[in-house]
């Protein structure tokens, strides 16, 4: 697995919408189309001001030299055991000073966030989405239910019938939707959603009904197996429970 290319697949959508990263979406798309990476793509991804420091910390805490090591990339976007080795103090200081949340957020919200670390919060994308209420890319605005649902990494299974592939090239997946029920966040299962492929290419051609995929801001990121889908679900539900403590 190419960690740089995989990371680019996850970072593509927010960059496409100009939420995060450099003004280089066409270039990033060309890498995805060719399914190849080089130091130039790494350099573009290093300009994602929220993403890259998280990867760097996960790598450092695990004694891994490359922040784009496939294990590090998987840890942040999907979740794995590397997250257990990040020291709580390092995580807390990172949020406050490296991510600059101490300057960006009111003291009360900052306290809520930091107090979730000893209760099991991990350096996982879902924690950032659900518990850091302000979007911290190029748009420092409050998250809504819709933006949280789009910003989290979703998982779903391509529907097993003849209507899975749309005329415009998009695909239909059975997934879940984030809803607010009596003041708490939960998932509504069995929702069918249309999602886009970032580029044409071999990756798109190899998808078929029954495959599990992840997606971010409405764009497919990668094909995964059912075990990986369950792992992503577990990390996401864990951080959803933590978020509900302060909603």
C-alpha positions in Angstrom: 0.0 0.0 0.0 1.3 3.5 -0.9 0.7 5.6 2.2 1.1 8.9 0.3 -1.4 8.0 -2.4 -3.9 6.6 0.2 -3.6 9.8 2.2 -4.3 11.8 -1.0 -7.4 9.8 -1.6 -8.8 10.8 1.8 -7.6 14.4 1.6 -8.9 15.0 -2.0 -12.5 16.0 -1.2 -11.9 18.7 1.4 -9.2 20.1 -0.9 -11.6 20.0 -3.9 -14.0 22.2 -1.9 -11.2 24.4 -0.8 -11.7 23.6 2.9 -8.2 22.3 3.6 -4.7 22.2 2.0 -3.0 24.1 -0.9 -4.7 25.3 -4.1 -3.5 22.2 -6.0 -6.6 20.0 -6.5 -6.0 19.4 -10.2 -2.5 18.3 -9.5 -3.6 16.0 -6.7 -6.3 14.6 -9.0 -3.7 13.8 -11.7 -1.7 11.7 -9.1 -4.9 9.8 -8.2 -5.7 9.2 -11.9 -2.2 7.9 -12.6 -2.2 6.0 -9.2 1.3 7.1 -8.6 3.1 9.2 -6.0 6.4 11.0 -5.7 8.0 13.6 -3.3 5.9 16.3 -5.0 2.6 14.7 -3.8 4.1 14.4 -0.3 5.0 18.1 -0.4 1.4 19.0 -1.3 0.0 16.9 1.5 2.4 18.4 4.0 0.7 21.7 3.4 -2.5 20.5 5.0 -2.3 22.4 8.2 -4.5 20.2 10.3 -3.9 16.8 8.8 -0.1 16.7 8.5 0.7 17.6 12.2 -1.6 14.8 13.3 0.3 12.3 11.1 3.6 13.6 12.3 2.7 13.1 15.9 1.4 9.6 15.4 4.6 8.7 13.6 6.8 10.3 16.2 5.1 8.6 19.1 5.5 5.2 17.4 9.1 5.7 16.4 8.2 5.8 12.7 10.3 8.2 10.6 7.8 8.8 7.7 4.5 10.5 8.6 3.1 9.0 5.4 3.9 5.4 6.4 0.8 3.4 5.4 0.3 2.4 9.1 0.3 6.0 10.2 -2.1 7.0 7.4 -4.4 4.2 8.3 -4.3 5.0 12.0 -5.5 8.6 11.5 -8.2 8.0 8.8 -9.5 4.5 9.7 -7.9 3.6 13.1 -5.4 1.0 14.3 -3.2 0.1 17.3 -0.7 2.9 16.7 -3.2 5.3 18.3 -2.8 3.5 21.6 0.9 4.4 21.8 0.3 8.2 21.7 1.0 9.5 25.2 -1.9 11.5 26.6 0.3 14.5 27.5 1.7 14.6 23.9 -1.9 14.5 22.5 -3.0 17.3 24.9 -0.1 19.6 24.1 -0.5 18.9 20.4 -4.1 20.0 20.4 -3.4 23.1 22.4 -0.3 24.3 20.8 0.4 22.5 17.5 -3.2 22.7 16.3 -3.5 26.1 18.1 -6.8 25.2 19.6 -6.0 27.1 22.8 -6.0 30.3 20.7 -8.9 29.4 18.5 -11.4 28.1 21.0 -13.0 29.5 24.2 -11.5 28.2 27.4 -14.6 26.2 28.3 -14.6 24.3 25.0 -10.9 23.7 25.2 -11.4 22.2 28.7 -14.1 19.8 27.4 -11.8 18.6 24.6 -8.7 18.0 26.7 -10.7 16.2 29.4 -11.8 13.6 26.8 -8.2 12.4 26.4 -8.0 10.5 29.7 -11.5 9.1 28.9 -10.1 7.4 25.8 -10.0 9.9 23.0 -7.5 9.0 20.2 -5.8 10.9 17.4 -8.4 9.8 14.9 -10.2 11.9 12.4 -13.6 11.2 14.0 -12.4 12.7 17.3 -11.5 15.9 15.5 -14.8 16.0 13.6 -17.1 15.3 16.6 -15.4 16.9 19.5 -13.7 20.0 18.0 -16.8 21.9 17.3 -15.1 24.5 15.0 -13.9 23.5 11.5 -10.2 24.2 11.6 -9.2 24.2 8.0 -9.6 27.4 5.8 -13.1 28.0 7.3 -13.1 28.6 11.0 -16.9 28.2 11.4 -19.0 26.0 13.7 -19.8 22.5 12.5 -23.4 21.7 11.7 -25.0 18.2 11.7 -24.6 18.1 7.9 -20.9 19.1 7.9 -20.0 16.6 10.6 -21.7 13.9 8.6 -19.8 14.9 5.5 -16.5 15.5 7.2 -16.3 12.2 9.1 -15.0 9.2 7.2 -18.0 7.2 6.3 -18.1 3.5 5.3 -20.6 1.7 3.1 -21.3 -1.3 0.9 -22.0 -0.9 -2.8 -25.6 -2.0 -3.3 -26.0 -5.4 -4.8 -28.4 -4.8 -7.7 -28.3 -3.4 -11.2 -28.8 0.2 -10.0 -25.5 0.6 -8.2 -23.8 2.6 -10.9 -25.3 5.8 -12.1 -25.2 7.3 -15.6 -23.0 10.1 -14.3 -20.4 7.6 -13.0 -21.3 7.9 -9.4 -22.0 4.8 -7.3 -24.7 4.0 -4.7 -23.8 2.6 -1.3 -25.7 1.4 1.7 -24.4 3.4 4.6 -25.5 5.4 7.6 -26.5 9.0 8.3 -25.7 11.1 11.3 -28.8 12.4 13.0 -29.7 14.3 16.1 -32.2 12.5 18.3 -33.4 14.1 21.5 -30.2 16.2 21.7 -27.7 13.4 21.1 -25.9 12.2 18.0 -26.5 8.8 16.6 -26.4 6.9 13.3 -29.4 5.9 11.2 -28.5 2.7 9.4 -29.6 1.4 6.0 -29.4 4.7 4.2 -28.6 4.5 0.5 -26.4 7.3 -0.7 -24.9 8.3 -4.0 -21.2 9.0 -3.9 -18.7 10.2 -6.5 -15.4 8.8 -7.7 -12.6 11.5 -7.6 -11.2 10.4 -11.0 -11.6 7.7 -13.6 -9.0 5.0 -13.6 -8.3 1.4 -12.6 -9.5 2.0 -9.1 -12.9 2.9 -10.3 -13.0 0.0 -12.8 -12.3 -2.5 -10.1 -15.3 -1.7 -7.9 -18.3 -4.0 -7.9 -21.5 -4.6 -6.0 -20.9 -5.9 -2.5 -17.5 -4.1 -2.1 -17.0 -2.0 1.0 -15.7 1.6 0.5 -14.9 4.6 2.6 -15.9 8.1 1.5 -15.3 11.7 2.6 -17.3 14.8 1.7 -19.2 12.6 -0.9 -16.1 11.2 -2.6 -15.0 7.6 -2.5 -11.6 7.2 -0.8 -10.6 3.6 -0.9 -11.9 0.0 -1.1 -11.7 -1.8 2.2 -12.5 -5.2 3.6 -15.3 -5.9 6.1 -12.8 -6.1 9.0 -11.5 -2.7 8.3 -15.0 -1.3 8.0 -15.8 -2.7 11.5 -12.6 -1.1 12.9 -13.6 2.3 11.4 -17.1 1.9 12.8 -15.7 1.1 16.3 -13.4 4.1 16.4 -16.2 6.4 15.0 -18.8 5.1 17.5 -16.3 5.5 20.4 -15.7 9.2 19.5 -19.4 9.8 18.9 -20.1 8.6 22.5 -17.4 11.0 23.8 -18.9 13.9 21.8 -22.3 13.2 23.2 -20.9 13.8 26.7 -20.6 17.5 26.0 -23.5 18.1 23.5 
